[in-house]
Amino acid sequence: MTWYDEMTWCDGCGAEITWGPVLDDGRKFCCHDCCLGILCACSERMEMDEEQRPGNETYSHAKSGHLA
């Protein structure tokens, strides 16, 4: 697999795709729901994952109770 530095965006909901996209007729989708035209929650899940990552400033401040 070849990695490129450019970002990939979902042709359905517009979420950034940081995993293997669902491909359909040359278009890239974040999930099968988007591919089918159904509303998805992928971008919301990505935001929650970023907030919960150790080392994330928001995560560590929220955990300690000291929000900047």
C-alpha positions in Angstrom: 0.0 0.0 0.0 1.3 3.5 -0.8 0.6 6.3 1.6 0.3 9.9 0.5 0.4 13.1 2.6 -2.9 14.4 1.2 -6.1 14.1 3.0 -9.0 12.0 1.8 -12.6 13.3 2.3 -15.9 11.4 2.1 -17.9 12.1 -1.0 -21.1 11.6 1.1 -20.8 13.5 4.4 -17.4 15.3 3.9 -15.7 13.7 6.9 -12.0 13.2 6.7 -11.2 9.5 6.0 -8.2 8.3 8.0 -8.9 4.6 7.3 -9.5 2.6 4.2 -12.4 4.2 2.3 -15.4 2.4 0.8 -15.0 2.8 -3.0 -17.9 3.0 -5.4 -17.8 4.1 -9.0 -14.6 6.1 -8.4 -16.0 7.9 -5.4 -14.6 7.5 -1.8 -16.9 7.1 1.2 -16.2 6.9 4.9 -18.6 4.0 5.5 -21.3 1.9 3.7 -24.0 4.1 5.0 -22.6 7.1 3.2 -22.1 5.0 0.1 -25.9 4.2 0.2 -26.8 7.9 0.9 -27.8 7.2 4.5 -26.8 9.7 7.2 -23.8 8.5 9.2 -22.0 9.5 12.4 -18.4 8.9 11.3 -17.2 12.5 11.8 -18.8 12.6 15.3 -17.0 9.3 16.2 -13.7 10.7 15.0 -14.1 13.8 17.2 -14.8 11.6 20.2 -11.7 9.5 19.5 -9.5 12.6 19.3 -10.8 13.9 22.6 -10.2 10.6 24.4 -6.6 10.0 23.1 -4.0 10.0 25.9 -1.6 13.0 25.4 -4.4 15.1 23.9 -4.4 18.4 25.7 -8.2 18.5 25.9 -8.3 15.0 27.3 -5.6 15.6 30.0 -7.2 18.9 31.1 -10.6 17.4 31.3 -9.3 14.4 33.2 -7.6 16.6 35.8 -10.5 18.9 36.0 -8.5 21.9 34.8 -9.8 23.2 31.6 -7.9 26.0 29.9 
